[in-house]
Amino acid sequence: MESSQHADRRQGLRVRAETAARLVRHGHPRACRLVDLSATGARLRTEHMDLPIVHPVELPTEHGEPLRVSARVVWRLGADCGVKFCGSDAERLDVAELVDAMLRRARA
């Protein structure tokens, strides 16, 4: 269960993802689970808690090519961590479009 402290920081609509994603550390991708996603950040589940504060995250897309976006760890709780996207405006727009596509699929 998530504490209200984390929930209070959320900005924007979140979509439940429950899909594979990857964290990139020193150029090496590591598997993780994308629990949920918003245009501003994500909740990830990973065994690799030795992450630097800022690192790339690769998010799955419907086109097969992952979307790579810079993210900053803002909280950790057990195997979960919350990240805030801190990449370029273009990266954040790509994430917003991905969230929109996931919401459309969920409603279909």
BALUMZA-755167 format. One record per residue (C-alpha): residue number from 1; residue in three letters; chain; x negated, y negated, z. Coordinates in steps of 0.1 Angstrom, whole numbers, plus 5000, padded with zeros to 4 digits. Each point is the difference from the previous one (the first is absolute). Layout:
! BALUMZA-755167
   k   r c   xx   yy   zz
 NUM ALA A    X    Y    Z
...
***
This chain:
! BALUMZA-755167
   k   r c   xx   yy   zz
   1 MET A 5000 5000 5000
   2 GLU A 4988 4965 4992
   3 SER A 4997 4973 5026
   4 SER A 5021 4969 4996
   5 GLN A 4967 4980 5000
   6 HIS A 4992 5015 4966
   7 ALA A 5035 4997 4987
   8 ASP A 5001 4963 5009
   9 ARG A 4971 4993 4977
  10 ARG A 5015 5015 4969
  11 GLN A 5007 4977 4971
  12 GLY A 5022 5009 4971
  13 LEU A 5020 5031 4991
  14 ARG A 4984 5034 5006
  15 VAL A 5006 5031 4981
  16 ARG A 4994 5035 5014
  17 ALA A 4974 5017 4978
  18 GLU A 4987 5032 5016
  19 THR A 4976 5007 4972
  20 ALA A 4963 5006 4994
  21 ALA A 4977 4970 4998
  22 ARG A 4962 4994 5003
  23 LEU A 4978 4979 5021
  24 VAL A 4966 4991 4985
  25 ARG A 4970 4997 5022
  26 HIS A 4965 4994 4985
  27 GLY A 5014 5009 4966
  28 HIS A 5013 5034 5011
  29 PRO A 5038 5006 5000
  30 ARG A 5015 5016 5031
  31 ALA A 5035 5015 5000
  32 CYS A 5026 4984 5022
  33 ARG A 5038 4998 5002
  34 LEU A 5019 4969 4990
  35 VAL A 5028 4999 5026
  36 ASP A 5017 4968 4990
  37 LEU A 4992 4970 4978
  38 SER A 5009 4964 4996
  39 ALA A 4987 4972 4978
  40 THR A 4978 4988 5029
  41 GLY A 4987 5033 5015
  42 ALA A 5004 5036 5007
  43 ARG A 5000 5027 5027
  44 LEU A 4975 5027 4993
  45 ARG A 4994 5033 5018
  46 THR A 4964 5013 4999
  47 GLU A 4975 5021 5019
  48 HIS A 4973 4975 4989
  49 MET A 5002 4973 5027
  50 ASP A 4964 4989 4994
  51 LEU A 5012 4975 4974
  52 PRO A 4985 4966 4996
  53 ILE A 5023 4971 5008
  54 VAL A 5004 4992 4962
  55 HIS A 5000 5028 4974
  56 PRO A 5017 5009 4968
  57 VAL A 5032 5021 5000
  58 GLU A 5011 5019 4969
  59 LEU A 5038 5002 4998
  60 PRO A 5018 5024 4976
  61 THR A 5019 4986 4971
  62 GLU A 5026 5016 4977
  63 HIS A 4975 4995 4971
  64 GLY A 4974 5023 5016
  65 GLU A 4972 4975 5003
  66 PRO A 4997 4990 5036
  67 LEU A 5003 4963 5011
  68 ARG A 4969 4990 5019
  69 VAL A 5005 4971 5024
  70 SER A 4978 4986 5028
  71 ALA A 5015 5004 5035
  72 ARG A 4991 4990 5035
  73 VAL A 5008 5023 5030
  74 VAL A 5022 4980 5024
  75 TRP A 5010 5028 5025
  76 ARG A 4992 5036 5008
  77 LEU A 5022 5025 5019
  78 GLY A 4990 5036 5001
  79 ALA A 4996 5012 4964
  80 ASP A 5019 4970 4986
  81 CYS A 4986 4966 4991
  82 GLY A 5017 4969 4987
  83 VAL A 4983 4981 4972
  84 LYS A 5006 4966 4986
  85 PHE A 4993 4995 4963
  86 CYS A 4973 4973 4996
  87 GLY A 4991 5002 4963
  88 SER A 5006 4976 4972
  89 ASP A 5034 4985 4991
  90 ALA A 5001 5024 4970
  91 GLU A 4994 5030 5023
  92 ARG A 5028 4989 5024
  93 LEU A 5023 4995 4970
  94 ASP A 4992 5035 4988
  95 VAL A 5009 5013 5035
  96 ALA A 5033 4981 5000
  97 GLU A 5009 5015 4966
  98 LEU A 4991 5035 5014
  99 VAL A 5023 4994 5030
 100 ASP A 5028 4988 4977
 101 ALA A 4996 5031 4978
 102 MET A 5001 5023 5030
 103 LEU A 5031 4983 5014
 104 ARG A 5017 5004 4966
 105 ARG A 4991 5038 4999
 106 ALA A 5013 5004 5036
 107 ARG A 5034 4984 4991
 108 ALA A 5004 5020 4968
***
